Amino acid sequence: MKRTLFTLTLALSLATSAAFGANVGFDINIHSGDPLPPPPPVYAPPPPVYAPAPPVYVPPTPQIIIQQPPLFIEPPELGFHIAVGIPYDMVFISGRYYLFNGGAWFQGRNYNGPWVSMPERNLPPGLRRYRYEQIRHYRDEEYGHYREDREHYRGNYFRPDKSWKKHRKEERKEERKWEKEDRKRNKHDRDDD
């Protein structure tokens, strides 16, 4: 029945259009049930919001003033020089001074600075190998030997000023002279026996 109704409507419209002229339009709308819902909106996530990188902590540069050049001793276990007799943790390696202050490392060309912050990964390998507690232990042990027998101490040590180097050179010369005289005396004593 629906088919015949459709065919009849189509035939009637064609006949009418032929009878009334060529400029006639034809339109058929068929609806059944509820209308279709509109298409869902296209979801686009919001653009990512990039938070700025957290600030990198740079420790404040210490202001260190040392009145006299400190004494640096070299514990044989470490292989580098450590300052003693000053309230700072200072190390001397390969012509550079390193300061451990407030849990951070600093580097300078002089024992009074100026100091530049330095990440631990950039320290010389010999220094990076030890925790600072170990370095302090070896320093204190070696400094004890130095204080016990300062006149005949055989370990490596220095003060970073020219007058000290000259003084130490003269001391070493005197020590060698005394040792030579002792050897001669001991040799003569053995020959006499």
Phi, psi and chi 1 to 4 in degrees:
 res  aa     phi    psi   chi1   chi2   chi3   chi4
   1 MET       -  -42.6 -178.7  158.1  149.3      -
   2 LYS   -62.8  -36.3  -74.2 -176.2 -177.9 -177.6
   3 ARG   -67.6  -42.5 -170.6  175.3 -110.4 -160.4
   4 THR   -66.5  -37.9   54.0      -      -      -
   5 LEU   -63.0  -40.1 -177.2   60.3      -      -
   6 PHE   -66.2  -46.2  177.5   71.1      -      -
   7 THR   -62.6  -41.8  -50.9      -      -      -
   8 LEU   -63.9  -42.6 -177.4   63.0      -      -
   9 THR   -65.3  -39.5  -50.2      -      -      -
  10 LEU   -66.6  -45.3 -176.5   58.9      -      -
  11 ALA   -64.2  -42.1      -      -      -      -
  12 LEU   -64.0  -42.4 -176.3   61.0      -      -
  13 SER   -67.9  -36.7   61.0      -      -      -
  14 LEU   -66.3  -41.9  -73.8  174.2      -      -
  15 ALA   -65.5  -40.6      -      -      -      -
  16 THR   -66.9  -42.4  -47.9      -      -      -
  17 SER   -65.4  -36.2   66.6      -      -      -
  18 ALA   -69.0  -34.9      -      -      -      -
  19 ALA   -74.9  -36.6      -      -      -      -
  20 PHE   -97.6   -3.5  -70.5  109.4      -      -
  21 GLY   126.2 -179.1      -      -      -      -
  22 ALA   -89.0  -15.4      -      -      -      -
  23 ASN   -97.8   60.8 -159.4    8.7      -      -
  24 VAL  -123.7  137.3  174.2      -      -      -
  25 GLY  -101.2  161.2      -      -      -      -
  26 PHE  -133.1  133.7  179.7   76.2      -      -
  27 ASP  -145.9  131.3 -172.3   18.7      -      -
  28 ILE  -128.4  129.0  -63.2  178.1      -      -
  29 ASN  -121.8  126.3  -72.7  -37.4      -      -
  30 ILE  -122.9  125.3  -58.9  174.5      -      -
  31 HIS  -121.5  138.0  -63.2  -75.9      -      -
  32 SER  -139.3  130.8   66.9      -      -      -
  33 GLY    74.8 -163.1      -      -      -      -
  34 ASP   -74.2  151.7  -66.6  -27.0      -      -
  35 PRO   -68.8  155.2   23.1  -30.0      -      -
  36 LEU   -68.9  142.1  -68.2  172.9      -      -
  37 PRO   -70.4  155.7   24.8  -31.2      -      -
  38 PRO   -65.7  153.4   21.5  -29.0      -      -
  39 PRO   -64.8  147.9   20.6  -28.1      -      -
  40 PRO   -65.9  150.2   23.1  -30.0      -      -
  41 PRO   -67.8  147.4   22.4  -29.8      -      -
  42 VAL   -74.6  123.7  176.8      -      -      -
  43 TYR   -89.8  122.9  175.1   73.2      -      -
  44 ALA  -118.5  122.9      -      -      -      -
  45 PRO   -64.1  150.9   21.7  -29.3      -      -
  46 PRO   -64.2  150.5   21.8  -29.7      -      -
  47 PRO   -62.2  144.4   19.8  -27.2      -      -
  48 PRO   -64.5  143.0   21.0  -28.1      -      -
  49 VAL  -103.4  117.4  177.0      -      -      -
  50 TYR   -91.8  121.8  -65.1  103.7      -      -
  51 ALA   -78.8  145.2      -      -      -      -
  52 PRO   -64.1  149.2   19.5  -27.0      -      -
  53 ALA   -60.5  143.1      -      -      -      -
  54 PRO   -62.2  146.6   19.1  -27.0      -      -
  55 PRO   -65.5  143.4   20.3  -27.9      -      -
  56 VAL   -83.8  130.2  176.2      -      -      -
  57 TYR   -78.1  122.2  173.4   71.8      -      -
  58 VAL  -114.8  115.5  176.8      -      -      -
  59 PRO   -63.4  147.5   13.2  -18.1      -      -
  60 PRO   -64.6  144.6   21.3  -28.5      -      -
  61 THR   -70.5  124.3  -55.8      -      -      -
  62 PRO   -71.8  144.5   21.5  -26.8      -      -
  63 GLN  -102.0  102.0  -62.5  -61.3  -39.5      -
  64 ILE  -115.2  128.8  -65.6  178.5      -      -
  65 ILE  -127.5  119.5  -62.6  174.2      -      -
  66 ILE  -115.3  124.0  -59.1  173.2      -      -
  67 GLN   -67.0  -41.7  -60.1  -60.2  -34.6      -
  68 GLN  -122.1  151.6  -63.4  177.4    5.2      -
  69 PRO   -58.6  131.0  -21.2   30.8      -      -
  70 PRO   -74.1  160.7   24.6  -30.2      -      -
  71 LEU   -86.1  132.2  172.9   67.0      -      -
  72 PHE  -114.8  126.5  -74.8   85.3      -      -
  73 ILE  -112.1  157.9   60.7  171.9      -      -
  74 GLU  -119.9   99.6 -178.9 -178.2   -2.6      -
  75 PRO   -64.2  132.9  -21.8   32.7      -      -
  76 PRO   -61.7  -25.6   12.8  -19.7      -      -
  77 GLU   -68.7  -27.7  -62.5   87.8   -2.8      -
  78 LEU   -96.2  -45.3  -61.3  177.0      -      -
  79 GLY    86.5   13.9      -      -      -      -
  80 PHE  -144.3  164.9   51.9   83.8      -      -
  81 HIS   -89.9  143.1  -68.7   86.8      -      -
  82 ILE  -128.4  136.2  -54.6  165.7      -      -
  83 ALA   -73.4  141.9      -      -      -      -
  84 VAL  -129.2  156.1  -66.9      -      -      -
  85 GLY    80.0   10.2      -      -      -      -
  86 ILE  -127.8  156.8   60.0  171.9      -      -
  87 PRO   -82.4   21.2   28.2  -33.2      -      -
  88 TYR  -123.7  153.2  -53.7  106.1      -      -
  89 ASP   -94.4   99.3  -66.6  -39.3      -      -
  90 MET  -124.8  141.0 -168.3  178.7  -58.1      -
  91 VAL  -128.8  146.8  174.4      -      -      -
  92 PHE  -122.1  119.5 -179.6   77.4      -      -
  93 ILE  -140.0  131.3  -61.2  177.1      -      -
  94 SER    49.5   44.7  -56.5      -      -      -
  95 GLY    78.1    8.4      -      -      -      -
  96 ARG  -124.2  149.3  -60.7  -86.6 -179.8  175.8
  97 TYR  -103.7  138.0  -65.4   88.6      -      -
  98 TYR  -124.6  134.2  -63.9   89.5      -      -
  99 LEU  -119.8  129.6  176.5   71.9      -      -
 100 PHE  -104.1  112.3 -174.8   68.9      -      -
 101 ASN  -143.1  125.2 -171.5    3.0      -      -
 102 GLY    63.6   30.1      -      -      -      -
 103 GLY    80.1    7.5      -      -      -      -
 104 ALA  -126.7  156.7      -      -      -      -
 105 TRP  -102.5  143.4  -75.9   98.9      -      -
 106 PHE  -132.7  153.6  -61.2   89.2      -      -
 107 GLN  -126.8  144.2  173.6 -171.6    0.2      -
 108 GLY  -151.0  163.3      -      -      -      -
 109 ARG   -90.9  -10.6  -68.2 -179.2 -179.5 -107.7
 110 ASN  -135.4  155.8 -168.0  -43.0      -      -
 111 TYR   -68.8  -13.9   61.5   86.8      -      -
 112 ASN  -101.7    7.8  -88.7  -30.5      -      -
 113 GLY    93.5 -161.8      -      -      -      -
 114 PRO   -67.5  148.9   25.2  -31.5      -      -
 115 TRP  -102.6  141.6  -60.6  102.4      -      -
 116 VAL  -123.0  132.7  177.2      -      -      -
 117 SER   -61.1  142.4  177.2      -      -      -
 118 MET  -140.0  127.6  168.5  170.2 -106.5      -
 119 PRO   -66.5  147.4    3.6   -2.4      -      -
 120 GLU   -59.8  -32.4 -168.7  168.5  -22.5      -
 121 ARG   -66.6  -16.3   68.1  179.2  177.5  -85.8
 122 ASN   -97.4    2.8  -68.0  -13.0      -      -
 123 LEU   -68.6  156.5  -68.5  172.7      -      -
 124 PRO   -58.1  145.7  -20.7   29.5      -      -
 125 PRO   -55.2  -39.6  -20.8   28.1      -      -
 126 GLY   -62.2  -36.0      -      -      -      -
 127 LEU   -78.6  -37.4 -177.6   56.7      -      -
 128 ARG   -69.2  -20.2 -163.0  174.3   45.6 -136.8
 129 ARG   -67.9  -25.0 -174.1  177.8  -48.1  148.3
 130 TYR  -114.1  147.1  -60.1   97.3      -      -
 131 ARG   -76.3  152.5  -70.1 -172.1  -26.4  -97.3
 132 TYR   -68.3  -23.4 -150.9   83.4      -      -
 133 GLU   -62.8  -38.5  -66.5   77.3   28.4      -
 134 GLN   -67.1  -41.7  -68.5  172.8  -57.4      -
 135 ILE   -61.4  -43.8  -66.2  171.3      -      -
 136 ARG   -61.4  -40.7  -75.9 -178.8 -175.4  138.4
 137 HIS   -60.5  -49.9  169.5   75.2      -      -
 138 TYR   -64.6  -37.5  -69.7  129.1      -      -
 139 ARG   -62.3  -48.5  173.6 -162.0   64.2 -166.2
 140 ASP   -64.0  -38.2  -65.5  -16.1      -      -
 141 GLU   -64.9  -46.1 -168.7  173.8  -74.5      -
 142 GLU   -69.3  -36.6 -169.9   66.4   20.8      -
 143 TYR   -65.7  -32.7 -169.6   43.9      -      -
 144 GLY   -61.5  -43.0      -      -      -      -
 145 HIS   -63.2  -40.8  -62.0  -54.0      -      -
 146 TYR   -62.9  -44.8  173.7   81.5      -      -
 147 ARG   -69.2  -33.8  -76.7 -176.3  -60.0 -169.9
 148 GLU   -63.3  -42.1  -75.1  174.4    9.4      -
 149 ASP  -139.6   65.0 -164.0   11.3      -      -
 150 ARG   -58.9  -38.1 -165.9  173.5  -68.5 -173.5
 151 GLU   -68.9  -31.6  -63.3  -60.6  -39.8      -
 152 HIS  -118.2   22.2  -60.1  -70.0      -      -
 153 TYR   -66.2  128.9  177.5   71.3      -      -
 154 ARG  -100.9   -6.6  -66.3  -76.0  176.4 -146.0
 155 GLY   -73.6  168.8      -      -      -      -
 156 ASN   -82.3  133.8  -68.0  -30.4      -      -
 157 TYR  -158.0  162.6   65.3   97.6      -      -
 158 PHE  -163.3  163.0   79.1   97.9      -      -
 159 ARG  -118.7  137.1  -76.5 -167.8 -166.1  -90.7
 160 PRO   -80.3   48.0   23.8  -28.4      -      -
 161 ASP  -136.1  156.4   67.3  -22.0      -      -
 162 LYS   -69.4  -37.3  -67.8  178.5 -176.9  176.8
 163 SER   -64.8  -36.1   64.2      -      -      -
 164 TRP   -66.6  -41.4  175.6  -97.4      -      -
 165 LYS   -60.9  -43.4  -70.5  177.8 -175.8  176.2
 166 LYS   -64.0  -44.3 -176.4  178.8  177.7 -176.2
 167 HIS   -61.6  -45.1  174.0   70.2      -      -
 168 ARG   -65.6  -36.9 -176.9   63.6 -173.0  142.6
 169 LYS   -62.5  -42.7 -168.1  173.8 -175.8 -179.9
 170 GLU   -65.2  -39.9  -69.6  171.8    2.1      -
 171 GLU   -60.9  -45.1  -80.8 -175.8  -10.0      -
 172 ARG   -61.9  -39.4  -65.2  -91.2  179.7  165.9
 173 LYS   -62.0  -45.2 -170.5  175.4  179.5 -178.8
 174 GLU   -62.5  -43.1  -75.6  -68.1  -41.7      -
 175 GLU   -60.4  -43.6  -72.4  173.8    5.2      -
 176 ARG   -63.3  -37.5  -80.2 -172.0 -121.3  120.3
 177 LYS   -63.2  -45.3 -178.3 -179.9  173.5 -177.0
 178 TRP   -64.7  -41.1  -68.6  -25.5      -      -
 179 GLU   -62.1  -40.3  -72.2  172.6    3.7      -
 180 LYS   -63.7  -44.3 -172.3  175.4  179.8 -178.6
 181 GLU   -64.1  -39.6  -71.1  175.4    4.3      -
 182 ASP   -61.8  -42.4  -79.4  -15.5      -      -
 183 ARG   -63.1  -40.4  -77.2 -166.4  -59.2  -96.9
 184 LYS   -63.4  -46.2  -78.0 -177.2 -178.3  178.3
 185 ARG   -60.9  -44.4 -103.3 -173.6  -96.7  128.1
 186 ASN   -64.0  -37.0  -71.3  -22.1      -      -
 187 LYS   -65.9  -43.9 -176.4  178.5  177.1 -175.1
 188 HIS   -64.8  -38.3  -70.2  -50.5      -      -
 189 ASP   -63.6  -38.5  -70.1  -16.8      -      -
 190 ARG   -71.3  -36.3  -77.5 -175.0  -64.8 -146.4
 191 ASP   -67.3  -32.5  -69.1  -19.2      -      -
 192 ASP   -71.6  -26.1  -69.1  -19.4      -      -
 193 ASP   -76.2      -  -68.8  -24.2      -      -
